[in-house]
Amino acid sequence: MVIYIDEYFLINFYMDFLIILISLKIRNYKRTVFRITMTSFFAAAYSVLILIMRVDNGILEMIFTYIVMSVLITLGAFGYINPESFIKNIICIFMVAFIFCGIINGIYSKNIITSNFSLLIFATLIAAMMIMITKYLSNNKLADENIVNVELFTGEETRVVRALIDTGNFLCEPITGKPVSLIRENVIDIECFKNGRLYVIPFKSVGKEKGVLTGCKIDRMTVYKKDKGIDINNPILAIYKGFFSERNEYDMILHPKIITEGENNV
C-alpha cells in the first residue's frame, strides 16, 4: 500500500481540526482559528513523524501518544485555567475523538467511503451534526437552568408561576431606576393592577422601535432557584399582552438584577 505523506498530513490535519473544534463547542470555549489551526498542524505533524520513523515501541509509544501528546494538544487548544478544567477538557477531547473516529470507521467498514475526498465530506457532515446536537442540548440545558418557580404575594392573594431569568432583560422604571419584570396578561388577577399605583414603563424591542407598558408594585415575590428561596420586596411587574415563547414554557420574565440583589440580601 502506497501512502503519500502530503495526503496523510492533510487528512490528519483536517480530522484533528474538526475534533478540536467540536471539543471547544462542547466545552463552550472560544478560540481563534489560528490557534486551532496551529494545534491541528502540530498534531498532524506528530502523526507524520511517527509514520516516517516507523515507531513501534509498544508501551513507550502509547505513553507518549496518549499522555504527552494529549496533554500538549489540550493545552494548545484550550489553554490552562485550573486542574479541574484541564481534566474536563482532556476527557472531552478523548470522548469526541472516540465517537468521531468510531463513526468514521463504521462508515468506512461498510465500503461507503471510497476515496480521500469522500472521507473529508463524511467527516465534515459528522462534525456539523455533532456541533448542531451540542448546540441544541446546550440551549435546552441553559433554558432549563434559567426557568424557575416564582411565588407572588399581594395582600392575601398568592400565586405561583413559571418564570424565565432573562439576562437580556434591561427593562427599568424610568424614575426610580428599579428593575422591572414582565408577566403575561390574565395569568394572575392581582388587585394592585386595578387599584394600586401604576407605572408607565417605556421600552424598546426588536421589531418594534418603542412602546409603553403598564406596571405596578406588588408586596413581595419569592424566586425558588435550585434549593433556596430568594425574597424580593416590592418588585415592579409590567403587563405583557401575548406569549413569551412558542411552547408557552413560562408566564413571566424576570430581570436578572432582581435575582442578583435578592441573592446578596440572603
C-alpha positions as CSV (number, residue, x, y, z in Angstrom):
1,M,0.0,0.0,0.0
2,V,1.4,3.4,-1.1
3,I,1.0,6.2,1.4
4,Y,1.5,9.8,0.2
5,I,2.9,12.0,3.0
6,D,1.2,15.1,1.9
7,E,-2.2,13.5,1.7
8,Y,-1.6,11.7,5.0
9,F,-0.7,15.0,6.7
10,L,-3.7,16.9,5.2
11,I,-6.2,14.3,6.2
12,N,-4.8,14.1,9.8
13,F,-4.7,17.9,10.0
14,Y,-8.4,18.2,8.9
15,M,-9.5,15.4,11.3
16,D,-7.7,17.0,14.2
17,F,-9.1,20.4,13.3
18,L,-12.6,19.0,13.4
19,I,-12.1,17.1,16.7
20,I,-10.7,20.2,18.4
21,L,-13.5,22.4,17.0
22,I,-16.2,20.0,18.3
23,S,-14.5,19.8,21.7
24,L,-14.3,23.6,22.0
25,K,-18.0,23.8,21.1
26,I,-18.9,21.2,23.7
27,R,-16.9,22.9,26.4
28,N,-18.1,26.4,25.3
29,Y,-14.6,27.8,24.7
30,K,-13.9,30.5,22.2
31,R,-10.6,30.2,20.5
32,T,-9.2,31.8,17.3
33,V,-9.0,29.9,14.1
34,F,-5.2,30.5,14.1
35,R,-4.9,28.7,17.5
36,I,-7.0,25.8,16.4
37,T,-5.0,25.6,13.1
38,M,-1.6,25.6,14.8
39,T,-2.7,23.0,17.3
40,S,-4.0,20.8,14.5
41,F,-0.8,21.3,12.5
42,F,1.2,20.2,15.5
43,A,-0.9,17.0,16.0
44,A,-0.8,16.1,12.3
45,A,2.9,16.7,12.1
46,Y,3.4,14.3,15.0
47,S,1.3,11.6,13.1
48,V,3.6,12.1,10.1
49,L,6.7,11.8,12.2
50,I,5.5,8.5,13.7
51,L,4.8,7.2,10.2
52,I,8.2,8.3,8.8
53,M,10.2,6.9,11.8
54,R,8.1,3.7,11.7
55,V,7.9,3.9,15.5
56,D,6.6,0.7,17.0
57,N,7.8,0.7,20.6
58,G,4.7,-0.6,22.4
59,I,4.3,0.9,25.8
60,L,6.7,3.8,25.3
61,E,4.8,4.9,22.1
62,M,1.4,4.6,23.9
63,I,2.6,6.7,26.8
64,F,4.0,9.4,24.6
65,T,1.0,9.4,22.2
66,Y,-1.9,9.1,24.6
67,I,-0.5,11.0,27.5
68,V,2.2,13.5,26.5
69,M,0.7,14.4,23.1
70,S,-2.8,14.6,24.6
71,V,-1.7,17.0,27.3
72,L,0.1,19.2,24.7
73,I,-2.8,19.2,22.3
74,T,-5.3,20.0,25.1
75,L,-3.1,22.9,26.3
76,G,-2.7,24.1,22.7
77,A,-6.5,24.0,22.0
78,F,-7.9,25.1,25.4
79,G,-5.0,26.7,27.3
80,Y,-4.8,26.2,31.1
81,I,-7.1,27.7,33.7
82,N,-7.1,25.3,36.6
83,P,-6.6,21.5,37.1
84,E,-10.4,20.7,37.1
85,S,-11.0,22.5,33.8
86,F,-7.9,20.9,32.3
87,I,-9.1,17.3,33.2
88,K,-12.5,18.0,31.8
89,N,-11.0,19.4,28.6
90,I,-8.7,16.4,28.1
91,I,-11.6,13.9,28.8
92,C,-13.7,15.9,26.3
93,I,-11.1,15.6,23.5
94,F,-10.8,11.8,24.2
95,M,-14.5,11.3,24.1
96,V,-15.0,13.4,20.9
97,A,-12.1,11.6,19.2
98,F,-13.5,8.2,20.2
99,I,-17.1,9.0,18.9
100,F,-16.0,10.9,15.8
101,C,-13.4,8.3,14.7
102,G,-15.8,5.5,15.7
103,I,-18.5,6.8,13.3
104,I,-15.9,7.3,10.5
105,N,-14.6,3.7,10.9
106,G,-18.2,2.4,11.0
107,I,-18.9,4.1,7.7
108,Y,-15.6,3.0,6.2
109,S,-16.3,-0.6,7.1
110,K,-19.4,-0.5,5.0
111,N,-17.4,0.5,2.0
112,I,-19.2,3.8,1.7
113,I,-16.0,5.8,1.9
114,T,-14.1,5.1,-1.3
115,S,-11.7,8.0,-1.6
116,N,-10.0,10.7,0.5
117,F,-12.4,13.2,-0.9
118,S,-15.4,11.2,0.3
119,L,-13.7,10.7,3.7
120,L,-13.4,14.5,4.1
121,I,-17.0,15.0,3.0
122,F,-18.3,12.5,5.6
123,A,-16.0,13.9,8.3
124,T,-17.4,17.4,7.7
125,L,-21.0,16.2,7.8
126,I,-20.4,14.2,11.0
127,A,-18.7,17.2,12.6
128,A,-21.6,19.5,11.6
129,M,-24.1,17.0,13.1
130,M,-22.2,16.8,16.4
131,I,-21.9,20.5,16.7
132,M,-25.6,21.0,16.0
133,I,-26.5,18.4,18.6
134,T,-24.2,20.1,21.1
135,K,-25.8,23.5,20.4
136,Y,-29.3,22.1,20.8
137,L,-28.5,20.3,24.1
138,S,-26.6,23.4,25.4
139,N,-29.5,25.7,24.6
140,N,-32.0,23.4,26.3
141,K,-29.8,23.0,29.3
142,L,-29.4,26.7,29.6
143,A,-33.1,27.3,29.3
144,D,-33.9,24.7,31.9
145,E,-31.4,26.2,34.4
146,N,-33.0,29.7,33.9
147,I,-36.6,28.7,34.2
148,V,-37.7,28.9,37.9
149,N,-40.9,28.9,40.0
150,V,-41.9,32.3,41.4
151,E,-44.5,32.9,44.1
152,L,-46.2,36.3,44.0
153,F,-47.7,37.9,47.1
154,T,-50.1,40.8,47.2
155,G,-52.5,41.3,50.1
156,E,-54.0,37.9,50.9
157,E,-53.5,36.5,47.4
158,T,-50.6,34.3,46.3
159,R,-49.9,32.7,43.0
160,V,-47.1,30.5,41.7
161,V,-45.9,31.0,38.1
162,R,-43.1,29.7,35.9
163,A,-40.6,32.4,35.0
164,L,-37.5,32.8,32.8
165,I,-34.5,34.6,34.2
166,D,-33.6,36.7,31.1
167,T,-30.1,38.1,31.1
168,G,-31.1,40.2,28.1
169,N,-33.9,42.0,30.0
170,F,-32.8,45.5,30.9
171,L,-36.3,47.0,31.5
172,C,-36.3,49.5,34.3
173,E,-38.8,52.0,35.8
174,P,-37.5,55.4,34.4
175,I,-37.9,57.5,37.5
176,T,-36.7,55.2,40.3
177,G,-34.4,53.1,38.1
178,K,-35.8,49.9,39.7
179,P,-35.6,46.7,37.6
180,V,-38.9,45.6,36.0
181,S,-40.1,42.0,35.4
182,L,-42.7,41.1,32.8
183,I,-45.8,39.0,33.5
184,R,-48.4,37.8,31.0
185,E,-51.8,39.5,30.9
186,N,-54.6,37.4,32.6
187,V,-52.1,34.9,34.1
188,I,-52.8,36.3,37.6
189,D,-55.5,38.5,38.9
190,I,-53.6,41.0,41.1
191,E,-55.8,43.7,42.7
192,C,-53.0,46.2,42.6
193,F,-53.2,46.4,38.9
194,K,-56.7,47.7,39.3
195,N,-56.5,49.9,42.3
196,G,-52.8,50.4,43.1
197,R,-50.2,52.8,42.0
198,L,-49.5,52.3,38.3
199,Y,-46.2,52.9,36.4
200,V,-45.8,53.8,32.8
201,I,-42.7,52.0,31.6
202,P,-41.2,52.8,28.2
203,F,-39.4,50.0,26.3
204,K,-37.6,49.2,23.1
205,S,-37.6,45.8,21.4
206,V,-36.5,44.1,18.2
207,G,-39.2,44.6,15.5
208,K,-40.9,47.4,17.4
209,E,-38.9,50.6,17.8
210,K,-40.6,51.7,21.1
211,G,-43.7,51.5,23.2
212,V,-45.0,51.7,26.8
213,L,-46.1,49.0,29.3
214,T,-48.3,49.3,32.4
215,G,-46.6,48.3,35.6
216,C,-47.4,48.0,39.3
217,K,-45.5,47.4,42.5
218,I,-46.6,44.3,44.4
219,D,-45.9,43.3,48.1
220,R,-43.4,40.6,47.6
221,M,-42.3,37.7,45.5
222,T,-40.1,34.6,46.2
223,V,-37.9,33.2,43.5
224,Y,-37.2,29.5,44.0
225,K,-33.8,28.9,42.5
226,K,-32.3,25.4,43.0
227,D,-32.7,24.6,46.7
228,K,-33.3,28.1,48.1
229,G,-35.9,30.8,48.0
230,I,-34.9,34.4,47.2
231,D,-37.3,37.0,48.6
232,I,-37.7,40.3,46.8
233,N,-39.7,43.1,48.4
234,N,-41.9,45.4,46.4
235,P,-40.9,44.3,42.9
236,I,-42.4,46.1,39.9
237,L,-44.2,43.9,37.4
238,A,-45.3,45.1,33.9
239,I,-48.2,43.5,32.0
240,Y,-47.3,41.9,28.7
241,K,-50.0,41.1,26.1
242,G,-49.2,37.8,24.4
243,F,-46.9,34.8,24.9
244,F,-43.2,34.8,25.7
245,S,-42.4,31.5,23.8
246,E,-43.9,29.3,21.2
247,R,-44.3,26.4,23.6
248,N,-45.5,28.6,26.4
249,E,-43.0,27.2,29.0
250,Y,-43.2,30.3,31.2
251,D,-45.5,33.2,32.0
252,M,-43.1,35.7,33.4
253,I,-39.7,37.2,32.6
254,L,-37.5,38.1,35.5
255,H,-35.0,40.9,35.4
256,P,-31.5,39.4,36.3
257,K,-30.7,42.4,38.6
258,I,-33.6,41.4,40.8
259,I,-32.1,37.9,41.3
260,T,-28.6,39.4,42.0
261,E,-29.9,41.8,44.6
262,G,-32.1,39.2,46.2
263,E,-29.1,36.7,46.5
264,N,-26.9,39.4,48.0
265,N,-29.6,40.0,50.7
266,V,-29.9,36.3,51.6
